[in-house]
Amino acid sequence: MGEGSFYGSLFRMVLSLVVVFGALFALRYYVLRKVPVNRVHSIMRVRERVGIGPRSQAVVLDVAEKSYLVCLSDNSVSVIELHALPQPNEPQGIEHLSFTEQLKEAVTLLKGRK
C-alpha cells in the first residue's frame, strides 16, 4: 500500500493543524465574549507616576479613600498624605471626551484643512 507522495502527506498534516488551531482560537473567542468578566477592584491604585530624574520619581497613590504622594530616589522614600485631592470618580469640572468624540473632532478638523 502506498501512502501517496511526501507533499500530499505534508499538506494533510498542515491542513489538520490549521483546523485544530482554528477551532481552538474560535472557542477562545467565543468563551471570552460570552463569559462575564469579574473585575477585581483593588484597594491600592497608582493614579499618576512622574519621572523626576534618571533614578527618582514621584507617584500619587490611592489607598482606599486616601491619596498619598510618594517620592522615590536612590537612597530615600518620602510619603506625604494629600488631603484635598478629589477621588477619580468625582467630577472635576473638566469634561473628558470619549475616544469616538475625539476621533470625530479630529476628522472634522482634517476635513476643514482641504
C-alpha positions as CSV (number, residue, x, y, z in Angstrom):
1,M,0.0,0.0,0.0
2,G,1.4,3.3,-1.0
3,E,0.7,6.3,1.2
4,G,1.0,8.8,-1.6
5,S,3.6,11.5,-2.1
6,F,5.5,13.3,0.6
7,Y,3.9,16.6,-0.3
8,G,0.4,15.1,-0.1
9,S,1.1,13.9,3.4
10,L,2.7,17.2,4.4
11,F,-0.4,19.1,3.0
12,R,-2.8,16.9,5.0
13,M,-0.7,17.4,8.2
14,V,-0.6,21.2,7.8
15,L,-4.3,21.3,7.0
16,S,-5.2,19.3,10.1
17,L,-3.1,21.6,12.2
18,V,-4.8,24.7,10.8
19,V,-8.2,23.1,11.5
20,V,-7.3,22.2,15.1
21,F,-5.7,25.6,15.9
22,G,-8.6,27.4,14.2
23,A,-11.1,25.6,16.3
24,L,-9.1,26.4,19.4
25,F,-9.0,30.1,18.6
26,A,-12.7,30.2,17.7
27,L,-13.5,28.5,21.0
28,R,-11.3,31.0,22.9
29,Y,-13.0,33.9,21.1
30,Y,-16.5,32.6,21.9
31,V,-15.7,31.9,25.5
32,L,-14.1,35.4,26.0
33,R,-17.2,37.1,24.5
34,K,-19.8,35.1,26.3
35,V,-18.4,34.6,29.8
36,P,-18.8,37.6,32.1
37,V,-15.5,39.1,33.3
38,N,-15.2,39.7,37.1
39,R,-13.2,42.9,37.6
40,V,-11.1,43.0,40.7
41,H,-11.3,46.3,42.5
42,S,-8.1,46.7,44.3
43,I,-7.8,48.8,47.4
44,M,-4.5,50.4,46.2
45,R,-4.1,52.1,42.8
46,V,-1.4,54.2,41.2
47,R,-3.1,57.4,39.9
48,E,-0.1,59.1,38.4
49,R,3.6,58.5,38.1
50,V,6.2,61.1,37.0
51,G,9.9,60.6,36.5
52,I,11.8,63.5,38.1
53,G,15.3,62.3,37.2
54,P,17.1,59.3,36.0
55,R,16.7,57.4,39.3
56,S,13.9,59.4,41.1
57,Q,10.2,59.6,40.6
58,A,7.0,60.9,42.2
59,V,3.9,58.7,42.5
60,V,0.4,59.7,43.5
61,L,-1.0,56.6,45.2
62,D,-4.7,56.0,46.1
63,V,-5.2,53.7,49.1
64,A,-8.8,53.1,50.0
65,E,-10.2,56.7,50.3
66,K,-6.9,58.5,50.9
67,S,-4.3,59.7,48.5
68,Y,-0.6,59.9,49.1
69,L,2.4,61.5,47.3
70,V,5.3,59.1,47.4
71,C,8.7,60.4,46.3
72,L,11.4,57.8,45.5
73,S,15.1,58.3,45.0
74,D,18.2,56.2,45.2
75,N,18.6,56.4,49.0
76,S,15.2,57.7,50.3
77,V,11.5,57.3,50.2
78,S,9.2,60.0,51.5
79,V,5.4,59.8,51.9
80,I,3.0,62.7,52.2
81,E,-0.7,62.4,52.7
82,L,-2.8,64.6,50.3
83,H,-5.9,65.9,51.9
84,A,-7.6,68.0,49.2
85,L,-7.2,65.6,46.2
86,P,-10.5,64.7,44.6
87,Q,-11.3,61.0,44.1
88,P,-11.1,59.7,40.5
89,N,-14.9,59.1,40.3
90,E,-15.8,62.7,41.3
91,P,-16.3,65.2,38.5
92,Q,-13.5,67.8,38.5
93,G,-15.1,70.4,36.2
94,I,-13.1,69.3,33.2
95,E,-15.0,67.4,30.6
96,H,-13.1,64.4,29.2
97,L,-14.2,63.4,25.7
98,S,-14.5,59.8,24.8
99,F,-12.3,58.3,22.1
100,T,-15.1,58.3,19.5
101,E,-15.8,62.0,20.1
102,Q,-12.1,62.9,19.9
103,L,-11.9,60.9,16.6
104,K,-14.9,62.8,15.2
105,E,-13.3,66.1,16.2
106,A,-10.1,65.1,14.5
107,V,-11.8,64.1,11.3
108,T,-13.8,67.4,11.1
109,L,-10.6,69.3,11.8
110,L,-8.8,67.5,9.0
111,K,-11.8,68.0,6.6
112,G,-11.6,71.7,7.2
113,R,-8.0,71.9,6.1
114,K,-8.6,70.9,2.5
